């Protein structure tokens, strides 16, 4: 991974963190804001796993990790929305 792509990933992570913080203080309903923050967390986890840990180019692992991450986030979202 090049230094430029690491910087790009870091900037994206920082921007997503700022958006998540802004959502926390937004006038949206807590359920909608929570689900949006959860979606942002999923995108951030994907960036960390695929870019920082360099699993993007590993055949099989990349798709498996994304499937498990999606299933986990979907389960958490359903439980959060039902609470």
C-alpha positions in Angstrom: 0.0 0.0 0.0 1.4 3.4 -0.9 1.7 6.3 1.4 -0.8 8.3 -0.6 -3.5 5.6 -0.3 -2.8 5.4 3.5 -3.3 9.1 3.8 -6.5 8.9 1.7 -7.8 6.2 4.0 -6.9 8.1 7.1 -8.6 11.3 5.8 -11.8 9.2 5.0 -11.7 7.7 8.5 -11.4 11.2 10.0 -14.2 12.6 7.9 -16.5 9.7 8.7 -15.7 10.1 12.4 -16.7 13.8 12.2 -19.9 12.9 10.4 -20.7 10.3 13.1 -20.1 12.9 15.8 -22.4 15.4 14.0 -25.1 12.7 13.8 -24.9 12.2 17.5 -25.8 15.8 18.1 -28.3 16.1 15.3 -32.0 16.5 15.8 -32.7 13.2 14.0 -34.6 10.5 15.9 -32.2 8.4 18.0 -33.0 5.2 16.0 -32.3 6.8 12.7 -29.1 8.5 13.9 -28.0 5.3 15.6 -28.5 3.3 12.4 -26.6 5.8 10.4 -23.8 5.8 12.9 -23.7 2.0 12.7 -23.5 2.2 8.9 -20.6 4.6 9.2 -18.9 2.3 11.6 -19.3 -0.5 9.1 -17.7 1.5 6.4 -14.8 2.5 8.7 -14.3 -1.2 9.7 -14.2 -2.2 6.1 -11.5 0.5 5.4 -9.4 -0.6 8.3 -9.7 -4.3 7.4 -9.2 -4.1 3.7 -6.7 -1.1 3.5 -4.7 -0.9 6.7 -4.5 -4.6 7.2 -4.0 -5.1 3.5 -6.6 -7.8 3.1 -8.0 -6.4 -0.1 -5.7 -8.5 -2.3 -6.0 -11.8 -0.3 -8.4 -14.0 -2.3 -11.1 -15.6 -0.3 -10.4 -13.7 2.9 -11.5 -10.4 1.5 -15.0 -11.6 0.6 -15.3 -13.7 3.7 -14.4 -10.8 6.0 -16.8 -8.5 4.2 -19.6 -11.1 4.5 -19.1 -11.6 8.2 -18.9 -7.8 8.8 -22.1 -7.3 6.9 -23.9 -10.1 8.7 -22.7 -8.7 12.1 -23.7 -5.2 11.3 -27.1 -6.4 10.0 -27.7 -8.3 13.2 -26.7 -5.3 15.4 -29.0 -3.0 13.3 -32.0 -5.3 13.7 -31.4 -5.6 17.4 -30.9 -1.8 17.8 -34.0 -1.0 15.8 -36.1 -3.5 17.8 -35.0 -2.1 21.2 
